[in-house]
Amino acid sequence: MIKSAPQPLRSRPTVSVVIPCYKYGHFLQTCVRSVLEQEDVDVDVLIIDDASPDDSADIARRIAAEDGRVRIVVHEVNQRHIATYNEGLACATGEYALLLSADDMLAPRGLANATALMQAHPEVGLVYGFTRSFSNEPPAARVSPRSWSIWSGQEWLGLLCRHVSNPIYTPEAVMRTKTLQDLVGYDARLPHAADFLMWLRTATRGSIGRVNGVDLAYYRQHGENMHKELYPGALRDLTERNLAFGVLFDEDGDRLADVARLRSAARRGVAREALFIALQAYYQGDRPTEMEAEVLARLVAFAEQICPESRTFGLRRSYETLVARARRGKGPLVPAHVLALRDRAVGHLRWRRWRRTGIEVGAGAC
């Protein structure tokens, strides 16, 4: 990884921003405004309403009527998110492209900060940074970059194979349009990990960059996008993440060196993550319910299926010890409040590392 000092834009880049919308019309105005107010870049916006049953399409039409940089497409029939994403991105005409959910926002100077790196480093196909979460009003953004980080695609892939966490929140991912179109959009085979696979495949086409010390976008947290099914959701997520690695190695492996080592590292990483989640459930103060215990057992079986050697991992042994204690009506050996303090400390360290470096350490590696 190379770190360098940020450089200013040499010219005004053109950026196409695709905003898919389904029942998020009430967020559209602030989302689009955050794009149109970007400094030092020329933007065009395409809103695609995916047959929303509310007034989202009417709101989109009003926004487009007020600014010639905004176009809209309204679906008569709901086409789901992957098809909508790909339809919009295929229409990108700018040098760079960004997919922005209608409930999210760009931070001030987000596009200028991202495209400055790509202008200076034409080998970079994807730039990301830090995305701030918010509920009501977004906090003030940091706008002066501290540094740039640039990884070769092979190096960045190696890190993701070891840690298996997705380090990119989609709102801040700016791609070179020619790279995006070479990849032919998001893969409908993986509806819950299509973005992760996109980042992996992008790394086989060029380098990956990160802008450090600034906020590139805002991710809105609200009831409609919060995950409610923790353990079933984790199993689904890890299953698709493992499939994403499989697609990468099967279909783009000829672009990579030492594919067998990367494949093994990814399987071990996903297995560790599954075991860690199952173990943590028994570390919580309350014993898992019968239904939860069944899902946790499926997580452990999944880890063994994709990585048979995970049977010998310390995480697996600890899990089996805690399950046996739970069956005898006993809790973990260490008091729950001590474990909670430890978990908060570890989680905070992971978050700080991700914010600082752009690479999130997988929970199973902590």
C-alpha positions as CSV (number, residue, x, y, z in Angstrom):
1,M,0.0,0.0,0.0
2,I,1.3,3.4,-0.9
3,K,0.3,6.6,1.0
4,S,0.7,9.9,-0.6
5,A,-0.3,13.6,-0.1
6,P,-3.6,14.6,-1.7
7,Q,-3.3,16.7,-4.9
8,P,-5.9,19.2,-6.2
9,L,-8.1,18.5,-9.2
10,R,-6.4,19.4,-12.5
11,S,-9.7,19.9,-14.4
12,R,-13.5,19.6,-13.7
13,P,-14.3,15.9,-13.9
14,T,-17.7,14.6,-15.1
15,V,-19.6,12.3,-12.7
16,S,-22.8,10.4,-13.4
17,V,-24.9,9.7,-10.3
18,V,-27.6,7.1,-10.5
19,I,-30.3,7.3,-7.8
20,P,-32.6,4.2,-7.6
21,C,-35.7,4.9,-5.6
22,Y,-38.5,2.7,-4.2
23,K,-40.8,4.4,-1.8
24,Y,-38.1,6.8,-0.7
25,G,-39.6,9.9,-2.4
26,H,-39.7,11.7,0.9
27,F,-35.9,11.5,1.0
28,L,-35.3,12.4,-2.7
29,Q,-35.0,16.2,-2.4
30,T,-32.2,16.1,0.1
31,C,-30.4,13.3,-1.7
32,V,-30.5,15.0,-5.1
33,R,-29.6,18.4,-3.6
34,S,-26.5,16.9,-2.0
35,V,-25.4,15.8,-5.5
36,L,-26.2,19.0,-7.4
37,E,-24.4,21.1,-4.8
38,Q,-21.1,19.3,-5.3
39,E,-18.2,21.7,-5.9
40,D,-15.6,21.5,-8.7
41,V,-17.3,18.7,-10.6
42,D,-19.9,18.5,-13.4
43,V,-22.7,16.1,-12.5
44,D,-25.6,14.5,-14.2
45,V,-28.3,12.7,-12.2
46,L,-30.5,9.8,-13.2
47,I,-33.4,9.0,-10.9
48,I,-35.0,5.6,-11.5
49,D,-38.2,5.0,-9.7
50,D,-38.9,1.3,-9.5
51,A,-42.7,1.4,-9.7
52,S,-43.1,2.9,-6.2
53,P,-46.7,2.7,-4.9
54,D,-46.5,6.1,-3.3
55,D,-45.8,9.6,-4.8
56,S,-42.0,9.0,-5.3
57,A,-42.4,9.3,-9.1
58,D,-44.2,12.6,-8.9
59,I,-41.5,14.0,-6.6
60,A,-38.8,12.8,-9.0
61,R,-40.6,14.6,-11.9
62,R,-40.8,17.8,-9.9
63,I,-37.1,17.7,-9.1
64,A,-36.2,17.0,-12.8
65,A,-38.4,19.9,-13.9
66,E,-36.4,22.3,-11.7
67,D,-32.9,21.3,-12.9
68,G,-31.8,20.2,-16.4
69,R,-29.0,18.0,-15.0
70,V,-31.6,15.6,-13.6
71,R,-33.3,12.9,-15.7
72,I,-35.9,10.3,-14.6
73,V,-37.0,6.9,-15.6
74,V,-40.2,5.5,-14.1
75,H,-40.8,1.7,-14.2
76,E,-44.3,0.5,-14.8
77,V,-43.5,-2.8,-13.1
78,N,-41.1,-3.3,-10.2
79,Q,-37.9,-4.8,-11.5
80,R,-36.1,-5.1,-8.1
81,H,-32.9,-3.5,-7.1
82,I,-30.2,-5.3,-9.1
83,A,-31.9,-4.7,-12.5
84,T,-32.6,-1.1,-11.5
85,Y,-29.0,-0.5,-10.5
86,N,-27.7,-2.0,-13.8
87,E,-30.1,-0.1,-16.0
88,G,-29.0,3.2,-14.5
89,L,-25.3,2.5,-14.5
90,A,-25.4,1.4,-18.1
91,C,-26.6,4.9,-18.9
92,A,-23.6,6.6,-17.2
93,T,-21.9,9.1,-19.6
94,G,-19.5,10.8,-17.1
95,E,-15.9,9.8,-16.7
96,Y,-16.8,8.6,-13.2
97,A,-20.0,7.0,-11.8
98,L,-21.7,6.6,-8.5
99,L,-24.7,4.6,-7.3
100,L,-26.5,6.5,-4.5
101,S,-29.6,5.2,-2.7
102,A,-32.4,7.8,-2.5
103,D,-32.3,7.8,1.3
104,D,-28.5,8.6,1.5
105,M,-26.6,11.7,0.7
106,L,-23.2,12.9,-0.5
107,A,-21.0,14.9,1.8
108,P,-19.8,18.3,0.7
109,R,-16.9,18.0,-1.7
110,G,-17.3,14.2,-1.6
111,L,-17.0,13.8,-5.4
112,A,-14.2,16.3,-5.8
113,N,-12.2,14.5,-3.1
114,A,-12.7,11.1,-4.7
115,T,-12.1,12.1,-8.3
116,A,-9.0,14.1,-7.5
117,L,-7.3,10.8,-6.5
118,M,-8.5,9.1,-9.7
119,Q,-7.3,11.9,-11.9
120,A,-3.9,11.7,-10.3
121,H,-3.8,7.9,-10.5
122,P,-5.3,6.6,-13.7
123,E,-4.6,3.0,-12.7
124,V,-7.2,3.3,-9.9
125,G,-10.6,2.0,-10.8
126,L,-12.4,2.5,-7.5
127,V,-12.1,5.1,-4.7
128,Y,-13.8,4.9,-1.4
129,G,-13.5,6.7,2.0
130,F,-15.5,7.2,5.2
131,T,-19.3,7.3,5.3
132,R,-21.0,9.0,8.3
133,S,-24.2,7.5,9.6
134,F,-27.1,9.7,10.7
135,S,-30.8,9.5,11.6
136,N,-32.3,13.0,11.3
137,E,-29.8,15.7,10.3
138,P,-26.3,14.8,9.0
139,P,-23.4,16.0,11.0
140,A,-20.9,18.5,9.7
141,A,-18.5,16.8,7.3
142,R,-14.7,16.8,7.2
143,V,-13.8,18.1,3.8
144,S,-9.9,18.4,3.8
145,P,-8.3,15.1,3.0
146,R,-5.4,14.0,5.2
147,S,-3.8,11.5,2.8
148,W,-4.5,9.0,0.0
149,S,-4.0,5.3,0.3
150,I,-3.5,3.2,-2.9
151,W,-3.3,-0.6,-3.0
152,S,-2.6,-2.7,-6.0
153,G,-5.7,-4.8,-6.8
154,Q,-3.9,-8.0,-5.8
155,E,-2.8,-6.6,-2.4
156,W,-6.3,-5.2,-1.6
157,L,-7.9,-8.6,-2.5
158,G,-5.4,-10.3,-0.2
159,L,-6.5,-8.2,2.7
160,L,-10.2,-8.8,2.0
161,C,-9.6,-12.5,1.7
162,R,-8.1,-12.6,5.2
163,H,-10.6,-10.3,6.9
164,V,-13.7,-11.1,4.7
165,S,-15.5,-7.9,5.9
166,N,-16.9,-5.5,3.3
167,P,-15.0,-2.2,4.0
168,I,-17.1,-0.1,1.7
169,Y,-20.5,1.5,2.4
170,T,-22.0,1.8,-1.1
171,P,-22.8,5.6,-0.9
172,E,-19.1,6.6,-1.1
173,A,-17.9,4.2,-3.8
174,V,-16.9,6.2,-6.9
175,M,-15.9,4.1,-9.9
176,R,-14.2,4.8,-13.2
177,T,-17.1,4.4,-15.7
178,K,-15.0,2.4,-18.2
179,T,-14.2,-0.1,-15.4
180,L,-17.8,-0.3,-14.3
181,Q,-19.0,-1.0,-17.8
182,D,-16.3,-3.6,-18.4
183,L,-17.7,-5.4,-15.4
184,V,-21.3,-5.2,-16.8
185,G,-22.9,-4.1,-13.6
186,Y,-24.0,-5.9,-10.5
187,D,-24.4,-9.7,-10.4
188,A,-28.1,-10.7,-10.0
189,R,-27.0,-14.2,-8.7
190,L,-26.0,-12.5,-5.4
191,P,-28.7,-10.1,-4.4
192,H,-27.3,-9.5,-0.9
193,A,-23.6,-9.4,-1.8
194,A,-23.6,-7.9,-5.3
195,D,-21.8,-4.8,-4.1
196,F,-19.1,-6.9,-2.3
197,L,-18.5,-8.9,-5.5
198,M,-18.3,-5.7,-7.5
199,W,-15.5,-4.4,-5.3
200,L,-13.7,-7.7,-5.5
201,R,-13.9,-7.9,-9.3
202,T,-12.9,-4.2,-9.7
203,A,-9.6,-5.1,-7.9
204,T,-8.9,-7.5,-10.7
205,R,-9.0,-4.6,-13.2
206,G,-6.8,-2.1,-11.5
207,S,-5.8,-0.5,-8.2
208,I,-8.0,0.6,-5.3
209,G,-7.8,4.0,-3.7
210,R,-9.0,5.5,-0.5
211,V,-9.3,9.2,0.6
212,N,-8.4,9.4,4.3
213,G,-9.5,12.0,6.9
214,V,-12.7,13.2,5.1
215,D,-16.3,12.2,4.9
216,L,-17.4,11.3,1.4
217,A,-21.1,10.4,2.0
218,Y,-23.8,10.0,4.6
219,Y,-25.7,6.8,5.3
220,R,-29.2,7.3,6.7
221,Q,-30.3,4.9,9.4
222,H,-34.0,4.4,9.7
223,G,-36.5,1.6,10.5
224,E,-36.9,0.5,6.9
225,N,-33.2,-0.3,6.3
226,M,-32.2,-1.7,9.7
227,H,-31.6,-5.4,9.9
228,K,-33.9,-7.1,12.4
229,E,-33.0,-10.8,12.0
230,L,-29.5,-10.9,13.5
231,Y,-28.5,-14.6,13.2
232,P,-30.5,-15.6,10.1
233,G,-29.2,-12.4,8.5
234,A,-25.6,-13.3,9.4
235,L,-25.9,-16.7,7.9
236,R,-27.4,-15.4,4.7
237,D,-24.7,-12.6,4.5
238,L,-21.8,-15.0,5.1
239,T,-23.2,-17.6,2.6
240,E,-23.4,-14.9,-0.1
241,R,-20.0,-13.5,0.8
242,N,-18.5,-17.0,0.4
243,L,-20.3,-17.3,-2.9
244,A,-18.9,-13.9,-4.0
245,F,-15.4,-15.2,-3.4
246,G,-16.2,-18.3,-5.4
247,V,-17.5,-16.3,-8.4
248,L,-14.5,-14.1,-8.2
249,F,-12.0,-17.0,-8.3
250,D,-13.9,-19.1,-10.8
251,E,-14.6,-16.3,-13.3
252,D,-11.7,-13.8,-12.7
253,G,-9.1,-16.1,-11.3
254,D,-7.0,-15.9,-14.5
255,R,-6.4,-12.3,-13.6
256,L,-4.9,-13.1,-10.2
257,A,-1.7,-14.6,-8.9
258,D,-1.8,-17.5,-6.4
259,V,-5.5,-18.1,-6.6
260,A,-5.3,-21.3,-4.5
261,R,-3.8,-19.4,-1.6
262,L,-6.4,-16.6,-1.9
263,R,-9.3,-19.1,-2.1
264,S,-8.1,-20.9,1.0
265,A,-7.6,-17.6,2.9
266,A,-11.2,-16.5,2.0
267,R,-12.7,-19.8,3.1
268,R,-10.9,-19.7,6.4
269,G,-11.9,-16.1,6.9
270,V,-15.6,-16.7,6.3
271,A,-15.5,-19.7,8.6
272,R,-13.9,-17.7,11.4
273,E,-16.5,-15.1,11.0
274,A,-19.3,-17.6,11.3
275,L,-17.8,-19.3,14.3
276,F,-17.2,-15.9,16.0
277,I,-20.9,-14.9,15.6
278,A,-22.1,-18.3,17.0
279,L,-19.7,-18.0,19.9
280,Q,-20.7,-14.4,20.7
281,A,-24.3,-15.4,21.0
282,Y,-23.4,-17.7,23.9
283,Y,-21.3,-14.9,25.5
284,Q,-24.3,-12.7,25.8
285,G,-26.0,-12.8,29.2
286,D,-29.1,-14.6,28.1
287,R,-29.0,-18.2,26.8
288,P,-30.0,-18.4,23.1
289,T,-33.6,-19.6,22.5
290,E,-34.1,-23.0,20.9
291,M,-34.7,-21.3,17.5
292,E,-31.6,-19.1,17.9
293,A,-29.5,-22.1,18.9
294,E,-30.6,-24.0,15.8
295,V,-29.5,-21.1,13.6
296,L,-26.2,-20.8,15.4
297,A,-25.6,-24.5,14.9
298,R,-26.2,-24.0,11.2
299,L,-23.6,-21.2,11.2
300,V,-21.1,-23.7,12.7
301,A,-22.1,-26.4,10.2
302,F,-21.7,-23.8,7.4
303,A,-18.2,-23.0,8.7
304,E,-17.2,-26.7,8.6
305,Q,-18.8,-27.2,5.2
306,I,-16.7,-24.5,3.5
307,C,-13.6,-25.0,5.6
308,P,-13.3,-28.6,7.2
309,E,-10.2,-27.6,9.2
310,S,-12.4,-25.1,11.1
311,R,-13.2,-28.1,13.4
312,T,-9.8,-27.5,15.0
313,F,-10.1,-23.7,15.4
314,G,-10.0,-22.3,18.9
315,L,-13.3,-20.5,18.2
316,R,-15.0,-23.9,17.5
317,R,-13.7,-25.4,20.7
318,S,-14.8,-22.4,22.7
319,Y,-18.3,-22.6,21.1
320,E,-18.6,-26.3,21.9
321,T,-17.6,-25.6,25.5
322,L,-20.3,-22.9,25.9
323,V,-23.0,-25.0,24.2
324,A,-22.3,-27.8,26.7
325,R,-22.4,-25.4,29.6
326,A,-25.7,-24.0,28.3
327,R,-27.2,-27.4,28.2
328,R,-26.4,-27.8,31.9
329,G,-28.0,-24.5,32.6
330,K,-24.7,-22.7,33.1
331,G,-23.5,-19.5,31.5
332,P,-20.0,-18.5,30.2
333,L,-17.0,-18.9,32.6
334,V,-16.3,-15.1,32.4
335,P,-19.1,-12.9,33.7
336,A,-21.4,-11.4,31.0
337,H,-20.7,-7.8,32.0
338,V,-16.9,-8.4,31.7
339,L,-17.4,-9.9,28.2
340,A,-19.6,-7.0,27.3
341,L,-16.9,-4.5,28.2
342,R,-14.4,-6.5,26.2
343,D,-16.6,-6.7,23.2
344,R,-17.3,-2.9,23.2
345,A,-13.5,-2.3,23.5
346,V,-12.7,-4.6,20.6
347,G,-15.6,-3.3,18.5
348,H,-14.4,0.3,19.0
349,L,-10.8,-0.6,18.1
350,R,-12.1,-2.3,14.9
351,W,-14.2,0.7,14.0
352,R,-11.2,3.1,14.6
353,R,-9.0,1.0,12.4
354,W,-11.5,0.9,9.6
355,R,-12.1,4.6,9.8
356,R,-8.3,5.3,9.8
357,T,-7.1,2.6,7.3
358,G,-10.1,1.6,5.1
359,I,-9.7,-2.1,5.9
360,E,-12.0,-3.6,8.5
361,V,-10.6,-6.5,10.5
362,G,-13.0,-9.5,10.5
363,A,-14.5,-10.2,13.9
364,G,-13.2,-13.7,13.9
365,A,-9.7,-12.4,13.6
366,C,-9.9,-10.3,16.8
